[in-house]
């Protein structure tokens, strides 16, 4: 085997750090006897890594190191230091900020191959630490740093060699809040993993040669030969008579031009894929609403399916509120009950920032299929509902965590009823009006 395997794995651990963490700048001092001076080596790679919350996102890796390009057989190479940075996108910073993360750290494993004169050493998995790095706020691209030292290598066969970085994976990553507490990006776990796929083509960090440590003896110079005597010049030959010019050939008739081909119709451009697709989040919903005029409360249950745009901090969502019922006290002493349904108008939309402040705006008709006092039906029906949609505006009550959920609260005005039967106006007077409150709790599904 061209490299002593025991030393090879140690050396590759530093390369794995480099592959897993990114942009590298290194300065080394090479003093080993019999080994050429180190030269700069550089490799730039792009990866797509699948993270919690934000899904696939790119990272850029630039690897540089000072490594000898010529190594003598049997001579140990000098150790060289490597500093590595992973360039992480502002989109990732936005996603981490939404869950309250302030720092990021963890581990990285690189798949590295050393191609030796005796054959490749492949499938080497090396784990390294990712140093804690700050997450910028407001969101921006940021770097996470790692450092390492490659131990020396010894080769026992001459020939060409190279160092290839094939792939990386990030694992046991920890995002911490301002108090240093781990933020659970995966439910029930303080750590998360991110599988990465190489999206660029170059894998080779450095190429080198292993040369014999006994240079060959120079060959003895040959003795100079005696110069030869010059030859006598020959007599010049008589010039030949010039030949008669040939008659010019008749020109050929030009061929008829071919008809031009009809141009092909241009193909329609393909729709580019969205480089930052929205994040889909699903929540279950529980809560209640108090109707001020009717002096009563109705329980709420349902769910919400949201598509969140990290770049803008906005979302659109489909809100579902299940049919419910409520008990009310008209005029403060008449017991009444009502069946209640909700008919959404358009989609719910709102904002969520890195401070955890969420806003939501929904429009909905409130339907009352049945209204009874003392158990006696007084109105309702399939068409009984608010004359116009009620606008419900909500804000988060405390920090809203997109990976867990949170509490929302708000107030709204219930518009007058219509199509509720003979007592429509009376029933409307005791149900519609401002000052109604709503509270709900969203809990992430899955």
C-alpha positions in Angstrom: 0.0 0.0 0.0 1.4 3.4 -1.0 0.6 5.2 2.3 0.8 3.8 5.8 -3.0 3.5 6.5 -2.6 4.3 10.2 -1.1 7.7 9.3 -3.5 8.2 6.4 -6.6 8.3 8.5 -5.1 10.8 10.8 -4.1 13.1 8.0 -7.5 12.9 6.4 -9.2 14.0 9.6 -8.0 17.5 8.9 -9.1 17.2 5.3 -12.5 16.1 6.4 -12.8 19.2 8.6 -12.0 21.2 5.6 -14.5 19.5 3.4 -17.2 19.8 6.1 -16.6 23.4 7.0 -15.7 25.3 3.9 -13.6 28.4 3.1 -9.9 27.7 4.0 -6.8 29.8 4.4 -3.6 28.1 5.6 0.0 29.0 6.3 2.5 26.3 7.0 6.2 26.0 7.6 7.9 23.1 5.8 11.3 22.1 7.1 11.5 18.3 6.6 14.6 17.2 4.8 14.1 15.4 1.5 10.6 16.9 0.9 9.8 19.7 -1.5 8.5 23.0 -0.2 4.8 23.2 0.3 2.7 24.9 -2.4 -0.8 26.3 -2.2 -3.7 23.9 -2.9 -7.3 25.0 -3.4 -10.6 23.3 -3.9 -14.0 25.0 -4.2 -17.1 22.8 -3.8 -20.9 23.5 -3.7 -23.3 21.4 -1.7 -27.0 21.2 -1.1 -27.8 20.2 2.5 -31.3 19.4 3.8 -31.8 21.2 7.1 -34.8 21.1 9.5 -37.4 23.8 8.9 -35.8 25.3 5.7 -35.3 22.0 3.8 -32.7 22.1 1.0 -30.2 25.0 1.2 -26.8 25.6 -0.4 -23.4 25.9 1.3 -20.1 26.8 -0.3 -16.9 25.1 0.6 -13.5 26.5 -0.4 -10.6 24.4 0.7 -7.0 25.7 0.7 -3.9 24.3 2.3 -0.1 24.4 1.7 0.9 20.8 0.8 4.2 19.6 -0.9 3.8 18.7 -4.6 6.8 16.4 -4.5 7.4 13.9 -1.8 10.4 11.5 -1.5 9.6 7.8 -1.0 10.2 6.7 2.6 10.4 10.3 3.9 7.7 11.5 6.3 5.9 14.6 4.9 5.7 17.6 7.2 2.5 18.3 9.1 0.4 21.2 7.7 -2.3 23.3 9.4 -5.7 23.9 7.9 -8.3 26.5 8.8 -11.8 26.0 7.3 -15.0 28.1 7.0 -18.4 27.0 5.8 -20.3 29.8 4.0 -24.0 29.5 5.1 -26.8 31.4 3.4 -28.9 34.3 4.8 -31.9 32.1 4.3 -30.5 29.6 6.8 -29.8 32.5 9.2 -33.4 33.6 8.8 -34.7 30.2 9.5 -32.5 29.8 12.6 -33.5 33.2 13.8 -37.2 32.4 13.6 -36.7 29.7 16.2 -34.6 31.9 18.5 -31.2 30.4 17.6 -28.1 32.7 18.2 -25.2 30.2 17.7 -24.5 27.1 15.7 -22.0 24.3 16.3 -21.7 20.5 15.8 -19.8 17.8 13.9 -19.0 17.0 10.3 -18.1 13.8 8.6 -16.3 13.8 5.2 -15.9 11.0 2.7 -12.3 11.3 1.5 -10.1 9.3 -0.9 -6.3 9.4 -1.0 -5.1 8.1 -4.4 -1.7 6.6 -3.8 0.9 5.2 -6.2 -0.2 1.8 -4.8 -3.9 2.4 -5.3 -6.8 4.4 -3.8 -7.7 4.5 -0.1 -11.4 5.2 -0.4 -14.5 5.3 1.7 -12.7 6.9 4.7 -15.2 8.5 7.0 -13.7 11.1 9.3 -15.6 13.0 12.0 -14.6 16.5 13.1 -15.8 19.3 15.4 -17.5 22.4 14.0 -16.6 25.4 16.2 -19.5 27.5 17.6 -20.3 30.4 15.3 -22.7 33.4 15.7 -25.9 33.6 13.6 -26.3 37.2 12.3 -29.4 39.3 13.1 -30.7 40.8 10.8 -30.2 37.7 8.7 -27.1 37.6 6.4 -24.6 35.1 5.0 -22.3 33.8 7.8 -19.4 31.4 8.3 -18.7 28.6 10.7 -15.0 27.8 11.4 -12.9 24.7 12.0 -9.2 24.3 12.4 -7.0 21.2 12.3 -3.5 19.8 11.7 -2.7 17.0 9.3 -0.1 14.6 10.6 2.7 13.4 8.3 2.4 10.7 5.7 5.0 8.2 4.4 4.8 6.6 1.0 6.6 3.4 0.0 6.2 3.6 -3.8 6.9 6.2 -6.4 4.3 7.6 -8.7 1.4 10.1 -8.9 -1.0 10.7 -6.0 -4.0 13.0 -5.2 -6.3 13.9 -2.4 -10.1 13.9 -3.2 -13.0 15.2 -1.1 -16.1 13.2 -2.2 -18.9 14.4 0.1 -19.8 15.6 3.5 -22.6 15.2 6.1 -23.3 17.5 9.0 -24.6 15.8 12.2 -25.0 16.4 15.9 -25.5 20.0 15.1 -26.7 22.2 17.9 -28.4 25.6 17.6 -28.5 27.5 20.9 -30.5 30.4 22.1 -29.3 33.6 23.8 -29.0 31.7 27.1 -27.0 28.9 25.6 -29.9 26.4 25.7 -30.3 24.1 22.7 -33.1 24.9 20.4 -35.0 21.8 19.3 -35.1 21.9 15.5 -36.2 18.3 15.7 -39.0 17.5 18.2 -37.6 16.0 21.3 -33.9 16.3 20.3 -31.3 18.9 21.1 -29.3 18.1 17.9 -30.1 17.7 14.3 -28.5 16.2 11.2 -28.1 17.5 7.7 -27.4 15.2 4.7 -25.5 17.0 2.0 -25.1 16.3 -1.8 -22.2 17.6 -3.8 -23.6 19.8 -6.6 -20.3 20.8 -8.2 -17.9 18.5 -10.1 -14.4 19.1 -8.8 -13.3 16.8 -6.0 -9.5 17.0 -6.1 -7.8 19.2 -3.5 -4.2 18.4 -4.4 -2.0 16.4 -6.8 1.5 15.3 -5.9 4.3 13.0 -6.9 6.2 10.5 -4.9 9.8 10.3 -6.1 12.7 8.1 -5.4 14.9 9.3 -2.6 18.2 8.2 -4.3 18.7 10.4 -7.4 20.2 8.6 -10.4 23.9 9.2 -11.2 24.5 11.5 -14.1 25.8 9.8 -17.3 29.5 10.4 -18.3 29.8 12.9 -21.1 31.0 11.4 -24.4 34.4 12.4 -25.8 34.2 14.9 -28.6 34.6 13.5 -32.1 37.3 14.8 -34.5 35.9 17.2 -37.1 35.7 15.8 -40.6 37.6 17.3 -43.5 35.5 19.6 -45.7 34.3 18.2 -49.0 35.2 19.8 -52.3 32.4 21.9 -53.8 30.7 20.4 -56.9 30.5 22.2 -60.2 27.3 24.1 -60.8 24.8 22.6 -63.2 23.6 24.4 -66.3 20.2 26.0 -66.0 17.3 24.2 -67.7 15.2 25.9 -70.3 11.9 27.3 -69.1 8.8 25.3 -70.0 6.0 26.7 -72.1 3.0 28.0 -70.1 0.0 25.8 -70.2 -3.3 27.0 -71.6 -5.8 28.1 -68.9 -8.7 25.8 -68.3 -12.2 27.0 -69.0 -14.1 28.0 -65.9 -16.9 25.8 -64.7 -20.4 27.0 -64.7 -21.5 28.1 -61.2 -24.0 25.9 -59.5 -27.5 27.2 -58.6 -27.8 28.3 -55.0 -29.8 26.1 -52.7 -33.0 27.3 -51.2 -32.5 28.5 -47.6 -34.1 26.3 -45.0 -37.0 27.6 -43.0 -36.0 28.8 -39.5 -37.3 26.6 -36.7 -39.6 28.1 -34.2 -37.9 29.0 -30.9 -38.8 26.7 -28.1 -40.7 28.2 -25.2 -38.5 29.0 -22.2 -38.9 26.6 -19.3 -40.1 28.1 -16.0 -37.2 28.4 -13.7 -37.4 26.6 -10.4 -37.8 28.7 -7.3 -34.4 28.8 -5.6 -36.1 29.6 -2.3 -39.3 27.7 -2.2 -41.7 28.4 0.7 -41.7 26.3 3.8 -44.8 24.3 4.5 -45.9 24.1 8.1 -49.0 22.4 9.6 -50.6 23.2 12.9 -53.5 21.9 15.0 -55.7 24.6 16.5 -57.6 24.9 19.8 -59.1 27.9 21.5 -62.3 29.9 22.2 -64.2 33.0 21.2 -66.2 35.3 23.4 -69.2 37.0 21.8 -69.7 40.3 23.8 -73.3 41.1 22.8 -74.5 37.5 23.5 -72.5 37.3 26.7 -71.1 33.8 26.0 -68.3 31.7 24.7 -67.8 29.1 21.9 -65.0 26.6 21.8 -62.8 26.5 18.7 -60.9 23.7 17.0 -59.4 23.1 13.7 -56.0 23.5 11.9 -54.0 25.6 9.6 -51.7 24.8 6.6 -49.2 27.6 6.0 -46.6 28.3 3.3 -44.0 30.5 4.7 -41.6 32.6 2.6 -38.3 33.0 4.5 -37.0 35.8 2.3 -40.0 38.1 3.0 -41.0 36.9 6.4 -44.6 36.4 5.1 -47.0 33.5 4.8 -50.3 32.4 3.2 -52.4 29.8 4.9 -55.5 27.7 4.7 -57.4 28.0 8.0 -60.0 25.4 9.0 -62.4 26.0 11.9 -64.6 23.1 12.8 -68.4 23.5 13.5 -69.0 24.3 17.1 -71.7 25.5 19.5 -71.9 28.0 22.3 -74.0 28.9 25.4 -75.1 32.5 25.8 -77.1 34.7 28.1 -79.3 37.2 26.3 -80.1 40.3 28.3 -78.0 38.7 31.0 -80.7 36.2 32.1 -82.2 34.4 29.0 -80.3 31.2 28.4 -79.6 30.7 24.7 -77.6 28.2 22.6 -76.4 28.4 19.0 -74.7 26.1 16.5 -71.9 27.9 14.8 -70.0 27.3 11.5 -67.3 29.3 9.7 -67.0 29.9 6.0 -63.5 31.2 5.1 -63.1 34.0 2.5 -59.8 33.7 0.7 -56.6 32.6 2.5 -55.2 33.7 5.9 -52.0 35.7 5.6 -49.6 37.4 7.9 -46.0 37.9 9.0 -43.4 36.2 11.3 -40.1 37.9 12.2 -37.0 36.6 13.9 -38.2 38.1 17.2 -41.0 35.6 17.1 -43.7 38.2 16.5 -46.5 36.7 14.4 -49.5 38.5 12.8 -52.5 36.9 11.1 -55.4 38.2 9.2 -58.5 36.1 8.2 -61.8 36.9 6.7 -64.8 34.6 7.3 -68.6 34.5 7.4 -70.0 33.3 10.7 -73.0 31.0 10.1 -75.7 30.2 12.7 -77.6 27.1 11.5 -79.6 27.0 14.8 -80.4 29.5 17.6 -82.6 28.6 20.5 -83.8 30.3 23.7 -84.9 28.0 26.6 -84.4 25.2 24.0 -87.0 26.7 21.7 -85.7 27.4 18.2 -86.0 31.0 17.3 -84.0 31.2 14.1 -81.2 30.0 12.0 -81.1 27.9 8.9 -78.7 27.1 6.1 -78.5 30.7 4.9 -78.3 32.4 8.3 -75.0 34.1 8.6 -73.2 37.4 9.0 -74.2 39.9 6.2 -70.5 40.5 5.4 -67.3 38.6 6.3 -65.8 39.3 9.8 -62.2 40.4 9.7 -60.3 38.6 12.4 -56.8 40.0 13.2 -54.5 38.1 15.5 -51.1 38.6 17.0 -48.8 36.2 18.9 -49.1 36.2 22.7 -45.4 35.7 23.5 -42.8 34.3 21.1 -44.2 32.1 18.3 -42.0 29.2 17.5 -42.6 27.9 13.9 -41.3 24.4 14.9 -43.5 24.2 18.0 -46.3 26.7 17.7 -47.6 29.3 20.1 -50.5 31.3 21.4 -52.5 33.9 19.4 -55.0 36.5 20.5 -57.2 39.2 18.9 -60.5 41.1 18.7 -63.0 41.4 15.9 -66.4 42.8 15.1 -69.3 40.5 14.2 -71.4 42.0 11.4 -75.2 42.0 11.5 -77.0 38.8 10.6 -79.1 38.1 7.6 -81.5 35.4 6.4 -82.0 34.1 9.9 -85.8 33.9 9.9 -88.6 36.1 11.3 -86.6 37.1 14.3 -83.5 38.0 12.3 -83.2 41.6 13.5 -83.8 40.8 17.1 -81.3 37.9 17.0 -78.8 40.1 15.2 -79.1 42.8 17.9 -78.1 40.3 20.6 -75.2 38.8 18.7 -73.5 41.3 16.4 -71.2 44.1 17.3 -67.6 45.0 18.3 -65.4 43.9 21.2 -65.5 40.2 20.6 -62.3 38.4 21.6 -60.6 35.3 20.3 -57.7 33.2 21.7 -56.1 30.1 20.2 -53.1 27.9 20.5 -51.3 26.4 17.5 -49.4 23.2 17.9 -47.2 21.9 15.1 -48.3 18.6 13.7 -45.9 15.7 13.3 
